[in-house]
Amino acid sequence: MKYPCKYRAFTLVELVLSLAIATILLGGMTSALFLATRALPGDARPVDVLTAQTQVAADICGELSCACNILERAPHAVSFTVPDRNGDGSPECIRYAWSGTPGEPLTRTFNHGTPVTVLADVHEFALAYDVATVDETYPGPPVESAEISLSSRTSSLLTGDCDLKEKAWGGQYFCPSFPAGTLSWKVTRAQVKARSEGAQKGVTAVQLRPATSSKTPDTLVIDQALMYEKALQSNYRWEEFTFSNATGLAPGTALCLVLVCHTSDADLADVQYDRLGSGLVHTTDAANWSYYDSLALLHDIRGKYMSPGATQTATRRYVTTVRIALQAGGDSQARVDSTARPVNAPEALSAVWESEFNTDPTTLDMNGDGLGDWAPATGTFDPAGVSGGIWNATSNLVTAPDNDFTQLT
């Protein structure tokens, strides 16, 4: 007969002793685990901060090395364009900036988008620029003169009457002289001495025409005004006519002021001439003109001329190097100093636009702001207006961004 085995329980002493031993073991394990976690790499290790800021400085130098133009040169910010990266045919715009407040991030902005943090807790981001300057001189904007006399014969001791008829016309040859360097000239107004003749139904066209080598009028009409016989008096008086299309004439160009039939009448009008002058032109068949070097139409022709403005000087600035000091965190010993050397020696400009057009100018975006650089002030773009790199716009142009063009662009 077998009896069941009896198991003896732990005594109180054994229980207390085992708990003490377990507590010691658990404490040791906890300490080991704590020390192990403290040994793991942290986010703010100096070596990691140094590595991050070194990489950021290298990225900035790399992008600056490809810069085409520098649009912003500030102690804590730089904006520049780089060649097309997204295939849209337009340059891209990149901006690095820091607020100047220690602890604020360094940000990068691409094509005027949302700034993205590239380095946190920045305590220094200093930029210094080495610039080469080149002075260029060019003629200033043309300056228009006050109104002057281009040709004048206003009095005479011996006058005659030129009777204007359907095919009998008269006029005056003139070739004004100007100061040396004159760029162009224009006719603004002319006066002739005229009176009515007959039924006062005639209308005379007062025209400006190029002169031929024989000092007689060509058939081309540059500009004209009308003289109504019904508005004339029976006695001679000065009649004035204004012109707006006879512009851009080259110095040395000779013209003829002629009075021709506009509305048929037996007698259009009479104009007075001087028998002691020169330059009168006349035809009796509306086709074959004669020049008279002993007669002159009584006349006064006025105009203006354009001359070069004062010489202008533009100082162009090319960025040759950009020196960068970058520090993240409060340890000044960890500062990184780098130098970017743009291979293109980009020019420092206040803004940039394309001005030689081989495509729709309204779609160009040279500064990467997402807006077309050019737009007609009124109407829409006409593709037929672009030819040979030149845009013949039919209205004023609006630039984006707005610019007063007081600085080099």
SEFI-252680 format. One record per residue (C-alpha): x, y, z; residue number from 1. Coordinates in nm, 3 decimals. Layout:
! SEFI-252680
+---------+---------+---------+-----+
!       x !       y !       z ! pos !
+---------+---------+---------+-----+
!       X !       Y !       Z ! NUM !
...
+---------+---------+---------+-----+
***
This chain:
! SEFI-252680
+---------+---------+---------+-----+
!       x !       y !       z ! pos !
+---------+---------+---------+-----+
!   0.000 !   0.000 !   0.000 !   1 !
!   0.148 !   0.330 !  -0.112 !   2 !
!   0.101 !   0.653 !   0.063 !   3 !
!   0.082 !   0.986 !  -0.127 !   4 !
!   0.402 !   1.197 !  -0.134 !   5 !
!   0.392 !   1.500 !   0.083 !   6 !
!   0.539 !   1.831 !  -0.059 !   7 !
!   0.677 !   2.073 !   0.186 !   8 !
!   0.594 !   2.451 !   0.129 !   9 !
!   0.847 !   2.737 !   0.143 !  10 !
!   0.911 !   2.861 !   0.481 !  11 !
!   0.867 !   3.231 !   0.549 !  12 !
!   1.242 !   3.277 !   0.564 !  13 !
!   1.288 !   3.120 !   0.221 !  14 !
!   1.014 !   3.337 !   0.073 !  15 !
!   1.162 !   3.659 !   0.207 !  16 !
!   1.509 !   3.561 !   0.094 !  17 !
!   1.390 !   3.477 !  -0.260 !  18 !
!   1.207 !   3.808 !  -0.288 !  19 !
!   1.521 !   3.994 !  -0.186 !  20 !
!   1.728 !   3.809 !  -0.443 !  21 !
!   1.466 !   3.875 !  -0.716 !  22 !
!   1.462 !   4.244 !  -0.627 !  23 !
!   1.839 !   4.266 !  -0.663 !  24 !
!   1.828 !   4.089 !  -1.000 !  25 !
!   1.545 !   4.309 !  -1.128 !  26 !
!   1.727 !   4.623 !  -1.018 !  27 !
!   2.039 !   4.512 !  -1.199 !  28 !
!   1.849 !   4.440 !  -1.514 !  29 !
!   1.675 !   4.780 !  -1.493 !  30 !
!   2.006 !   4.959 !  -1.451 !  31 !
!   2.156 !   4.774 !  -1.744 !  32 !
!   1.857 !   4.861 !  -1.962 !  33 !
!   1.874 !   5.229 !  -1.855 !  34 !
!   2.245 !   5.248 !  -1.934 !  35 !
!   2.186 !   5.082 !  -2.269 !  36 !
!   1.919 !   5.334 !  -2.366 !  37 !
!   2.144 !   5.622 !  -2.263 !  38 !
!   2.411 !   5.485 !  -2.491 !  39 !
!   2.185 !   5.509 !  -2.801 !  40 !
!   2.261 !   5.800 !  -3.047 !  41 !
!   2.062 !   6.120 !  -2.975 !  42 !
!   1.912 !   6.374 !  -3.216 !  43 !
!   2.141 !   6.657 !  -3.111 !  44 !
!   2.480 !   6.493 !  -3.116 !  45 !
!   2.742 !   6.750 !  -3.219 !  46 !
!   2.872 !   6.525 !  -3.494 !  47 !
!   2.524 !   6.490 !  -3.644 !  48 !
!   2.460 !   6.865 !  -3.629 !  49 !
!   2.795 !   6.929 !  -3.795 !  50 !
!   2.720 !   6.674 !  -4.065 !  51 !
!   2.377 !   6.824 !  -4.135 !  52 !
!   2.496 !   7.182 !  -4.162 !  53 !
!   2.794 !   7.077 !  -4.375 !  54 !
!   2.555 !   6.905 !  -4.616 !  55 !
!   2.326 !   7.210 !  -4.630 !  56 !
!   2.621 !   7.440 !  -4.697 !  57 !
!   2.737 !   7.208 !  -4.974 !  58 !
!   2.387 !   7.208 !  -5.127 !  59 !
!   2.377 !   7.589 !  -5.126 !  60 !
!   2.721 !   7.608 !  -5.287 !  61 !
!   2.619 !   7.355 !  -5.549 !  62 !
!   2.308 !   7.544 !  -5.650 !  63 !
!   2.483 !   7.881 !  -5.646 !  64 !
!   2.751 !   7.743 !  -5.876 !  65 !
!   2.484 !   7.711 !  -6.149 !  66 !
!   2.328 !   8.055 !  -6.093 !  67 !
!   2.235 !   8.254 !  -6.403 !  68 !
!   2.136 !   8.578 !  -6.228 !  69 !
!   2.140 !   8.697 !  -5.868 !  70 !
!   1.812 !   8.867 !  -5.781 !  71 !
!   1.868 !   8.925 !  -5.408 !  72 !
!   2.192 !   8.984 !  -5.219 !  73 !
!   2.123 !   9.022 !  -4.849 !  74 !
!   2.327 !   8.936 !  -4.537 !  75 !
!   2.087 !   8.653 !  -4.446 !  76 !
!   1.917 !   8.574 !  -4.779 !  77 !
!   2.004 !   8.508 !  -5.140 !  78 !
!   1.775 !   8.464 !  -5.442 !  79 !
!   1.897 !   8.349 !  -5.780 !  80 !
!   1.786 !   8.183 !  -6.100 !  81 !
!   1.920 !   7.854 !  -6.234 !  82 !
!   1.866 !   7.685 !  -6.572 !  83 !
!   1.538 !   7.508 !  -6.643 !  84 !
!   1.493 !   7.197 !  -6.427 !  85 !
!   1.133 !   7.097 !  -6.493 !  86 !
!   1.120 !   7.116 !  -6.872 !  87 !
!   0.895 !   7.420 !  -6.902 !  88 !
!   1.160 !   7.620 !  -7.086 !  89 !
!   1.191 !   7.883 !  -6.813 !  90 !
!   1.462 !   7.923 !  -6.549 !  91 !
!   1.389 !   7.827 !  -6.190 !  92 !
!   1.416 !   8.066 !  -5.895 !  93 !
!   1.571 !   7.951 !  -5.565 !  94 !
!   1.586 !   8.144 !  -5.238 !  95 !
!   1.769 !   8.061 !  -4.916 !  96 !
!   1.677 !   8.275 !  -4.618 !  97 !
!   1.714 !   8.301 !  -4.240 !  98 !
!   1.527 !   8.551 !  -4.025 !  99 !
!   1.838 !   8.651 !  -3.832 ! 100 !
!   1.687 !   8.536 !  -3.502 ! 101 !
!   1.893 !   8.261 !  -3.328 ! 102 !
!   1.698 !   7.937 !  -3.315 ! 103 !
!   1.491 !   8.010 !  -3.626 ! 104 !
!   1.526 !   7.770 !  -3.923 ! 105 !
!   1.705 !   7.817 !  -4.253 ! 106 !
!   1.453 !   7.780 !  -4.536 ! 107 !
!   1.467 !   7.711 !  -4.908 ! 108 !
!   1.200 !   7.840 !  -5.147 ! 109 !
!   1.164 !   7.704 !  -5.500 ! 110 !
!   0.989 !   7.913 !  -5.766 ! 111 !
!   0.824 !   8.140 !  -5.509 ! 112 !
!   0.646 !   7.846 !  -5.347 ! 113 !
!   0.616 !   7.758 !  -4.979 ! 114 !
!   0.943 !   7.791 !  -4.782 ! 115 !
!   1.078 !   7.452 !  -4.669 ! 116 !
!   1.304 !   7.413 !  -4.364 ! 117 !
!   1.644 !   7.273 !  -4.460 ! 118 !
!   1.818 !   7.326 !  -4.124 ! 119 !
!   1.663 !   7.382 !  -3.782 ! 120 !
!   1.789 !   7.581 !  -3.482 ! 121 !
!   2.015 !   7.807 !  -3.688 ! 122 !
!   2.225 !   8.057 !  -3.494 ! 123 !
!   2.415 !   8.202 !  -3.788 ! 124 !
!   2.365 !   8.224 !  -4.163 ! 125 !
!   2.586 !   8.499 !  -4.297 ! 126 !
!   2.644 !   8.572 !  -4.664 ! 127 !
!   2.916 !   8.791 !  -4.814 ! 128 !
!   2.948 !   8.860 !  -5.185 ! 129 !
!   3.253 !   8.933 !  -5.398 ! 130 !
!   3.146 !   9.144 !  -5.695 ! 131 !
!   3.325 !   9.250 !  -6.012 ! 132 !
!   3.195 !   9.574 !  -6.166 ! 133 !
!   3.197 !   9.682 !  -6.530 ! 134 !
!   3.090 !  10.031 !  -6.641 ! 135 !
!   2.908 !  10.058 !  -6.972 ! 136 !
!   2.821 !  10.386 !  -7.143 ! 137 !
!   2.550 !  10.438 !  -7.401 ! 138 !
!   2.354 !  10.729 !  -7.550 ! 139 !
!   2.073 !  10.856 !  -7.335 ! 140 !
!   1.710 !  10.873 !  -7.450 ! 141 !
!   1.663 !  11.110 !  -7.745 ! 142 !
!   1.568 !  11.464 !  -7.650 ! 143 !
!   1.309 !  11.654 !  -7.852 ! 144 !
!   1.379 !  12.018 !  -7.929 ! 145 !
!   1.143 !  12.308 !  -7.898 ! 146 !
!   0.954 !  12.394 !  -8.214 ! 147 !
!   1.175 !  12.567 !  -8.470 ! 148 !
!   1.135 !  12.715 !  -8.816 ! 149 !
!   1.220 !  12.459 !  -9.083 ! 150 !
!   1.160 !  12.691 !  -9.378 ! 151 !
!   1.017 !  13.039 !  -9.389 ! 152 !
!   0.936 !  13.319 !  -9.631 ! 153 !
!   0.686 !  13.547 !  -9.462 ! 154 !
!   0.727 !  13.881 !  -9.640 ! 155 !
!   0.805 !  14.014 !  -9.984 ! 156 !
!   0.863 !  14.340 ! -10.164 ! 157 !
!   0.738 !  14.190 ! -10.489 ! 158 !
!   0.458 !  13.935 ! -10.469 ! 159 !
!   0.263 !  13.730 ! -10.719 ! 160 !
!  -0.054 !  13.518 ! -10.719 ! 161 !
!  -0.054 !  13.143 ! -10.779 ! 162 !
!  -0.401 !  13.043 ! -10.897 ! 163 !
!  -0.484 !  12.688 ! -10.783 ! 164 !
!  -0.710 !  12.497 ! -11.021 ! 165 !
!  -0.814 !  12.138 ! -11.087 ! 166 !
!  -0.477 !  12.049 ! -11.239 ! 167 !
!  -0.272 !  12.363 ! -11.171 ! 168 !
!  -0.102 !  12.321 ! -10.836 ! 169 !
!   0.175 !  12.492 ! -10.645 ! 170 !
!   0.404 !  12.438 ! -10.349 ! 171 !
!   0.743 !  12.491 ! -10.186 ! 172 !
!   1.058 !  12.281 ! -10.175 ! 173 !
!   1.254 !  12.282 !  -9.848 ! 174 !
!   1.547 !  12.096 !  -9.694 ! 175 !
!   1.611 !  12.214 !  -9.337 ! 176 !
!   1.949 !  12.205 !  -9.166 ! 177 !
!   2.004 !  12.086 !  -8.808 ! 178 !
!   2.280 !  12.076 !  -8.548 ! 179 !
!   2.541 !  11.803 !  -8.584 ! 180 !
!   2.432 !  11.475 !  -8.429 ! 181 !
!   2.061 !  11.523 !  -8.498 ! 182 !
!   1.885 !  11.188 !  -8.506 ! 183 !
!   1.558 !  11.272 !  -8.680 ! 184 !
!   1.307 !  11.549 !  -8.735 ! 185 !
!   0.939 !  11.606 !  -8.798 ! 186 !
!   0.699 !  11.865 !  -8.935 ! 187 !
!   0.442 !  11.995 !  -8.689 ! 188 !
!   0.260 !  12.273 !  -8.878 ! 189 !
!   0.273 !  12.498 !  -9.181 ! 190 !
!   0.125 !  12.831 !  -9.285 ! 191 !
!   0.058 !  12.971 !  -9.631 ! 192 !
!  -0.098 !  13.298 !  -9.741 ! 193 !
!  -0.424 !  13.217 !  -9.921 ! 194 !
!  -0.752 !  13.376 ! -10.032 ! 195 !
!  -1.075 !  13.255 ! -10.190 ! 196 !
!  -1.132 !  13.264 ! -10.564 ! 197 !
!  -1.457 !  13.217 ! -10.752 ! 198 !
!  -1.753 !  13.019 ! -10.618 ! 199 !
!  -1.581 !  12.911 ! -10.295 ! 200 !
!  -1.662 !  12.544 ! -10.349 ! 201 !
!  -1.313 !  12.407 ! -10.382 ! 202 !
!  -1.120 !  12.197 ! -10.131 ! 203 !
!  -0.742 !  12.196 ! -10.147 ! 204 !
!  -0.523 !  11.923 !  -9.999 ! 205 !
!  -0.215 !  12.070 !  -9.830 ! 206 !
!   0.033 !  11.784 !  -9.853 ! 207 !
!   0.384 !  11.694 !  -9.745 ! 208 !
!   0.568 !  11.484 ! -10.004 ! 209 !
!   0.928 !  11.367 ! -10.042 ! 210 !
!   1.130 !  11.574 ! -10.286 ! 211 !
!   1.296 !  11.416 ! -10.587 ! 212 !
!   1.654 !  11.482 ! -10.691 ! 213 !
!   1.511 !  11.755 ! -10.917 ! 214 !
!   1.364 !  11.929 ! -10.609 ! 215 !
!   1.010 !  11.854 ! -10.727 ! 216 !
!   0.740 !  11.658 ! -10.539 ! 217 !
!   0.726 !  11.280 ! -10.547 ! 218 !
!   0.386 !  11.109 ! -10.574 ! 219 !
!   0.407 !  10.968 ! -10.219 ! 220 !
!   0.201 !  11.162 !  -9.965 ! 221 !
!   0.351 !  11.160 !  -9.615 ! 222 !
!   0.076 !  11.367 !  -9.451 ! 223 !
!  -0.195 !  11.610 !  -9.549 ! 224 !
!  -0.453 !  11.857 !  -9.422 ! 225 !
!  -0.749 !  12.014 !  -9.602 ! 226 !
!  -0.806 !  12.380 !  -9.687 ! 227 !
!  -1.173 !  12.467 !  -9.753 ! 228 !
!  -1.222 !  12.760 !  -9.986 ! 229 !
!  -1.545 !  12.858 !  -9.810 ! 230 !
!  -1.340 !  12.926 !  -9.496 ! 231 !
!  -1.106 !  13.163 !  -9.679 ! 232 !
!  -1.146 !  13.536 !  -9.705 ! 233 !
!  -1.134 !  13.743 ! -10.018 ! 234 !
!  -0.811 !  13.904 !  -9.898 ! 235 !
!  -0.490 !  13.717 !  -9.829 ! 236 !
!  -0.435 !  13.594 !  -9.476 ! 237 !
!  -0.222 !  13.328 !  -9.310 ! 238 !
!  -0.385 !  12.985 !  -9.301 ! 239 !
!  -0.236 !  12.722 !  -9.068 ! 240 !
!  -0.235 !  12.343 !  -9.103 ! 241 !
!  -0.108 !  12.084 !  -8.854 ! 242 !
!   0.063 !  11.754 !  -8.928 ! 243 !
!   0.119 !  11.445 !  -8.713 ! 244 !
!   0.247 !  11.178 !  -8.953 ! 245 !
!   0.555 !  11.350 !  -9.093 ! 246 !
!   0.786 !  11.211 !  -8.824 ! 247 !
!   1.111 !  11.018 !  -8.801 ! 248 !
!   1.262 !  11.198 !  -9.098 ! 249 !
!   1.636 !  11.158 !  -9.144 ! 250 !
!   1.855 !  11.469 !  -9.140 ! 251 !
!   1.917 !  11.579 !  -9.497 ! 252 !
!   1.573 !  11.466 !  -9.615 ! 253 !
!   1.409 !  11.720 !  -9.845 ! 254 !
!   1.032 !  11.766 !  -9.865 ! 255 !
!   0.782 !  11.962 ! -10.068 ! 256 !
!   0.479 !  12.135 !  -9.924 ! 257 !
!   0.225 !  12.119 ! -10.207 ! 258 !
!  -0.132 !  12.241 ! -10.254 ! 259 !
!  -0.329 !  12.011 ! -10.484 ! 260 !
!  -0.691 !  11.968 ! -10.588 ! 261 !
!  -0.900 !  11.761 ! -10.345 ! 262 !
!  -1.249 !  11.858 ! -10.462 ! 263 !
!  -1.280 !  11.982 ! -10.819 ! 264 !
!  -1.367 !  12.345 ! -10.882 ! 265 !
!  -1.276 !  12.586 ! -11.158 ! 266 !
!  -1.081 !  12.796 ! -10.908 ! 267 !
!  -0.976 !  12.636 ! -10.582 ! 268 !
!  -0.799 !  12.932 ! -10.423 ! 269 !
!  -0.510 !  13.172 ! -10.465 ! 270 !
!  -0.183 !  13.149 ! -10.273 ! 271 !
!   0.074 !  13.425 ! -10.266 ! 272 !
!   0.440 !  13.390 ! -10.361 ! 273 !
!   0.754 !  13.603 ! -10.356 ! 274 !
!   0.913 !  13.694 ! -10.687 ! 275 !
!   1.254 !  13.736 ! -10.521 ! 276 !
!   1.283 !  13.401 ! -10.341 ! 277 !
!   1.355 !  13.041 ! -10.440 ! 278 !
!   1.205 !  12.695 ! -10.405 ! 279 !
!   0.858 !  12.733 ! -10.554 ! 280 !
!   0.726 !  12.424 ! -10.738 ! 281 !
!   0.438 !  12.431 ! -10.987 ! 282 !
!   0.250 !  12.206 ! -11.227 ! 283 !
!  -0.017 !  12.280 ! -11.488 ! 284 !
!  -0.117 !  11.920 ! -11.561 ! 285 !
!  -0.116 !  11.761 ! -11.213 ! 286 !
!   0.182 !  11.547 ! -11.313 ! 287 !
!   0.485 !  11.732 ! -11.442 ! 288 !
!   0.635 !  11.967 ! -11.185 ! 289 !
!   0.879 !  12.253 ! -11.233 ! 290 !
!   1.118 !  12.398 ! -10.975 ! 291 !
!   1.184 !  12.774 ! -10.968 ! 292 !
!   1.499 !  12.910 ! -10.809 ! 293 !
!   1.377 !  13.270 ! -10.845 ! 294 !
!   1.032 !  13.234 ! -10.685 ! 295 !
!   0.921 !  13.128 ! -10.336 ! 296 !
!   0.582 !  13.049 ! -10.188 ! 297 !
!   0.505 !  13.272 !  -9.891 ! 298 !
!   0.514 !  13.014 !  -9.616 ! 299 !
!   0.623 !  12.928 !  -9.264 ! 300 !
!   0.692 !  12.561 !  -9.190 ! 301 !
!   0.758 !  12.455 !  -8.830 ! 302 !
!   0.888 !  12.136 !  -8.673 ! 303 !
!   1.106 !  11.971 !  -8.411 ! 304 !
!   1.417 !  11.757 !  -8.415 ! 305 !
!   1.554 !  11.478 !  -8.195 ! 306 !
!   1.909 !  11.479 !  -8.063 ! 307 !
!   2.095 !  11.231 !  -7.840 ! 308 !
!   2.042 !  11.271 !  -7.468 ! 309 !
!   2.322 !  11.290 !  -7.215 ! 310 !
!   2.548 !  10.985 !  -7.213 ! 311 !
!   2.428 !  10.728 !  -6.961 ! 312 !
!   2.650 !  10.501 !  -6.753 ! 313 !
!   2.533 !  10.164 !  -6.626 ! 314 !
!   2.746 !   9.983 !  -6.368 ! 315 !
!   2.699 !   9.611 !  -6.415 ! 316 !
!   2.777 !   9.388 !  -6.119 ! 317 !
!   2.885 !   9.026 !  -6.155 ! 318 !
!   2.899 !   8.799 !  -5.850 ! 319 !
!   3.223 !   8.601 !  -5.855 ! 320 !
!   3.205 !   8.433 !  -5.511 ! 321 !
!   2.959 !   8.397 !  -5.225 ! 322 !
!   3.109 !   8.331 !  -4.882 ! 323 !
!   2.880 !   8.139 !  -4.647 ! 324 !
!   2.899 !   8.104 !  -4.267 ! 325 !
!   2.648 !   7.854 !  -4.125 ! 326 !
!   2.596 !   7.744 !  -3.765 ! 327 !
!   2.319 !   7.528 !  -3.622 ! 328 !
!   2.295 !   7.510 !  -3.244 ! 329 !
!   2.471 !   7.726 !  -2.989 ! 330 !
!   2.825 !   7.589 !  -3.031 ! 331 !
!   3.019 !   7.851 !  -3.226 ! 332 !
!   3.306 !   7.605 !  -3.267 ! 333 !
!   3.083 !   7.398 !  -3.495 ! 334 !
!   3.034 !   7.677 !  -3.751 ! 335 !
!   3.087 !   7.579 !  -4.115 ! 336 !
!   3.252 !   7.824 !  -4.356 ! 337 !
!   3.207 !   7.760 !  -4.729 ! 338 !
!   3.264 !   7.947 !  -5.053 ! 339 !
!   3.045 !   7.920 !  -5.362 ! 340 !
!   3.203 !   8.010 !  -5.694 ! 341 !
!   2.933 !   8.057 !  -5.960 ! 342 !
!   3.079 !   7.938 !  -6.289 ! 343 !
!   2.869 !   8.185 !  -6.491 ! 344 !
!   2.970 !   8.494 !  -6.288 ! 345 !
!   2.596 !   8.575 !  -6.267 ! 346 !
!   2.491 !   8.937 !  -6.292 ! 347 !
!   2.323 !   9.098 !  -5.993 ! 348 !
!   1.992 !   9.238 !  -6.117 ! 349 !
!   1.683 !   9.387 !  -5.958 ! 350 !
!   1.463 !   9.175 !  -6.189 ! 351 !
!   1.495 !   8.976 !  -6.509 ! 352 !
!   1.289 !   8.952 !  -6.828 ! 353 !
!   1.333 !   8.795 !  -7.170 ! 354 !
!   1.343 !   9.059 !  -7.445 ! 355 !
!   1.428 !   8.848 !  -7.750 ! 356 !
!   1.115 !   8.658 !  -7.833 ! 357 !
!   1.087 !   8.332 !  -8.025 ! 358 !
!   0.768 !   8.217 !  -7.852 ! 359 !
!   0.460 !   8.362 !  -7.682 ! 360 !
!   0.604 !   8.635 !  -7.452 ! 361 !
!   0.304 !   8.612 !  -7.220 ! 362 !
!   0.401 !   8.256 !  -7.122 ! 363 !
!   0.764 !   8.335 !  -7.035 ! 364 !
!   0.851 !   8.319 !  -6.665 ! 365 !
!   1.216 !   8.414 !  -6.630 ! 366 !
!   1.199 !   8.476 !  -6.254 ! 367 !
!   1.000 !   8.164 !  -6.164 ! 368 !
!   0.713 !   8.341 !  -5.989 ! 369 !
!   0.447 !   8.145 !  -6.174 ! 370 !
!   0.326 !   8.451 !  -6.367 ! 371 !
!   0.384 !   8.547 !  -6.728 ! 372 !
!   0.651 !   8.817 !  -6.743 ! 373 !
!   0.469 !   9.020 !  -7.008 ! 374 !
!   0.104 !   9.096 !  -7.079 ! 375 !
!  -0.072 !   9.343 !  -7.310 ! 376 !
!  -0.239 !   9.621 !  -7.114 ! 377 !
!  -0.546 !   9.575 !  -7.332 ! 378 !
!  -0.662 !   9.295 !  -7.558 ! 379 !
!  -0.492 !   8.958 !  -7.602 ! 380 !
!  -0.163 !   8.840 !  -7.744 ! 381 !
!  -0.149 !   8.808 !  -8.123 ! 382 !
!   0.106 !   8.542 !  -8.236 ! 383 !
!   0.147 !   8.726 !  -8.566 ! 384 !
!   0.310 !   9.010 !  -8.372 ! 385 !
!   0.625 !   8.803 !  -8.301 ! 386 !
!   0.878 !   8.778 !  -8.580 ! 387 !
!   1.256 !   8.759 !  -8.588 ! 388 !
!   1.285 !   8.785 !  -8.210 ! 389 !
!   1.085 !   9.110 !  -8.200 ! 390 !
!   0.739 !   9.152 !  -8.051 ! 391 !
!   0.539 !   9.425 !  -8.225 ! 392 !
!   0.280 !   9.477 !  -7.953 ! 393 !
!  -0.040 !   9.663 !  -8.035 ! 394 !
!  -0.084 !   9.811 !  -7.686 ! 395 !
!   0.116 !   9.909 !  -7.382 ! 396 !
!   0.281 !   9.623 !  -7.193 ! 397 !
!   0.246 !   9.526 !  -6.828 ! 398 !
!   0.539 !   9.354 !  -6.656 ! 399 !
!   0.519 !   9.092 !  -6.383 ! 400 !
!   0.649 !   9.166 !  -6.133 ! 401 !
!   0.582 !   9.538 !  -6.146 ! 402 !
!   0.901 !   9.739 !  -6.189 ! 403 !
!   0.982 !  10.109 !  -6.218 ! 404 !
!   1.308 !  10.028 !  -6.403 ! 405 !
!   1.511 !  10.273 !  -6.195 ! 406 !
!   1.764 !   9.995 !  -6.133 ! 407 !
!   1.952 !   9.770 !  -6.374 ! 408 !
!   1.735 !   9.483 !  -6.502 ! 409 !
+---------+---------+---------+-----+
***
